[in-house]
Amino acid sequence: MFKRVCSSCKATHHRDVQVCPVCGASMNTANLDQEHPSRQARPARRLDLALLRSAQPQMVLATAVANVDATHNSSTMGSSLPTVTALAPADPSSVVVPAVSVRRSRWVRRPWYRRPRIVVPVILLTLGFFAIAAIAHNIRQTFTTINQVSTPASGVSAAALGGDDSITIDTGPAQAAIAAANQTEAANANETSSATATTEPTETIVATEPVPTSAPAGETAAATDQGLLPPPPSSEVTEASTDDVPTEEAGVTTTEFDAVSTNATSERTNVPEATVAPTEIANSATVAPEATATPEPTSEPELTETEPTVAPSPTPIVSEIERIKNSDFESGNTEWYLEAGAAIAETDAVSGANALVIPASGSWVDQSFFFLVGTTYQLTAWGKVTEKGEAGEIGVTYHDENGQRLTALEPDHLSFKSTSYKQQSLRFTVPDEVANVKIYIWKGKGKAEFNVDDVSVRSEVEPSDLEPAKAAADDEAITILVMGVDARPGEAIDIGVRPDSLMVLRLDPETGSCRTLAIPRDTRTELPGYGQSKINHALAVGGIPYQEQVVENLLGLKIDHYVLIDFNGFQDLVDAVGGVQIDVTDPFTIDQDIWFAAGSQTLDGKHALAYARWRGGSDGDFGRINRQQQVLRALIRKGAGLDVVRSLNDLLPAVKSNIRTDLGATEMARIGIDYRKTCTDQSVDMLRLEGYDAWYDDPLLNLQLIYIVIDEAEISSKVRMFVEQ
C-alpha cells in the first residue's frame, strides 16, 4: 500500500491524508510513490505515535507547531486552507489544528508474542511435547509393572489347584528344579564358548600301507605254513566268491559275516598292518585258514562294486501311555461296555483282585479308545478258559464315520485256549478310512468260562520320535509362551494360579509367518520334583520360570519369551478394540444371562471371555481350545486395523494390571511392525495337541483327577509341523 511522506517533517501517513497532522504541512501528491524512510530518517516518530494514539488528535500542543515556518505554510497549503502563524509559547492552548481522519499505520511492527503466526505453532509444539512426554512416561510405568515377576512363597495351598485347602504344597522342589536347569544351561554355555575358543583346524592324515621289513622272509613263510599268520596280501583286487561265506556250523550267518567283513575292512583302512602284532592276529582268528597258493593273474582284474550292508531298522519303543481305561478291571465296570452275562468280579486274576469273566453261555465286551490314523499299536492281554477244547477271542474292530464295521480292514484276533493265564500280543496299524476303533472280548456259547485280565493297548514309537524336534542351526525364530489365567481380585496374577489356556507362539522373521501350538491345560506330564501331574499345576507351585521349564521338557523346544494375561485384562482388551466378530457354529447357553445363538455376531469383552472359556460341550477341552483360537483370530483381525496411538489411553490401563511379560517396549514395537502385515487372521497357522481323557492319581493333591493323555508320537509330529519353515 502506498504511503505519503511529509516533505517538511518526513512523517509518513496514509495516502488519503491531505494535511500532515504533525506539522500541519500540505501532503501533496508529488511524493506519493516515495519509499518509506529509514528509522534514522524519522526523528518525529515518537511524536507521530503520540498524536495517533491521542484521544483528541485534532487538538495539539502549540509546541508541536511552534517552529513551523509560516512562509512554508503559506506556500504549501494554498489559498483553500487557512494560514497558520507562529504563536507565542505563552498561550499554546489557542492553537487549533483542523480535524483530520487518521488511520493507524499498518507497518508498525508488533512483538513476537502478539503475532499469531508465531505464537500458535509454538503453543501447539509445546502441547505436543508434553503430550508425548506424558505418553512415554505412562508407557515406561506400564512396562515397569508388566515386567515384574512375583517370587513364589515357600508353600501354596492345594485350594489353588482345586484341592483341599488344608493341604499345603511345598514349592521347594520346583525352585530346586529351576536352579538345576539354570546351572545346566550355564555349564553348557561355558562348554560351547570354550570349545569355540580352543577348536583349531586339524590336518587329515591318510594312512598308507607300510612295507613290512622287520621279519625275515623265512620266518614269515614258516608262520604262514603253521597257520599263525594269514597269507600275505596281494596287490591285486580279487572278486569275492560264495566260497568265502562261512557255513552254519561256524556259527556265523550271512548278515553277520557281512557286518564282520565290513568292520574288518574299516579297521584295516584306519590302522596300518605293521602296528598289529602277529599274536593278536592269531588269537583273534576263530578258524585257521588253509594256506593256499595265490595264483598270479595274467591280466588286470575287473573292479566290482559290493552292495552296501543295509543297517537294521531301529526297534520301535512301546509308549508308556496306556490307551485302555480301567485295563485291570479294578474299577468295576467303568469305561467298559458289557453285554448280558459278562461281569467283572473278584476271582483269580493276574494282578489285583478283579478280572473279567465271560460265562459259558457267551457274551461280548468292548471299549473304544483314542487313536491316530497311521499309528501302529500293540494289543496285549492275559486270558484263559476253564475247560480245554474251547477258546475265547480278543481283537480289534474298525468302524467308519457312519458306524459301519470295516471287517475287511480288521487285523486277526487273538485266540486263548489254555486253562492257565497266558499273555498274547497283537500289532495293528489303523488305516485312513477308520473313524472309530474298539477292543472287543468275546466267547461263544459252550461249557467253559473265559477269564481276561490286564488288557493293554499302547502305541509303538520310533526312537527318532522321542528325540526333541530341533529347529535349524541358523533359525532365528522367536517362541513365546502365552498363558491365560483367572486370578482373584487383589492377588498376584503370576503365582498361586493355574493357566486356563496354554499355547506357544512361533514367529519366523525370515518368512514372516506365525504359528500357534495349543496345549490342553489338563495334559499329563512330568513336573520335575513332583512326578506326573497336570501341566498347568506348574505355574501355581513354581511361577513363570517353572512353567516355562515344564513346557520346554514336554515339547523339546526352547522358550524365548512369555506373555501372561489375566482374563480381566482380556476382557478389557476386547472392549478397548471395540469388540470382536465371532461366527458361532453351535449355539449354547451358559446361564440365563449369557447365551450364544448361531450366526455371526459382535461380542464385547464379557461375552468374548465367556465364549472362549466354555467347555461344556461334548468336545470338552478341545472344543474350548477351538473357541479360544477363534477369538484369537478375531482379535488379530481387529488389531490389524487399529490406530494404536489413538487407542493408547484405552489399551495401557487394560495392559498394566493384567499382563506380565519379559518383552520390552522396543521388542514389542518391533514385533508389531514386522508381523502386522504378514501375521493376519487368515495366514496364522493354528495347531493343537490331540489326546484322550483318563483318570490318574495326582501326587500334589493326593486324589484322582481326569487328565488329557497325549502320545509321544503326537507331540513329536505336531512339534515338527510347528518348527518347519
Summary of the structure (lengths in Angstrom):
residues: 725
radius of gyration: 48.7
end to end distance: 74.5
largest distance: 163.4
contacts: 1949
relative contact order: 0.09
helix: 32%
strand: 22%
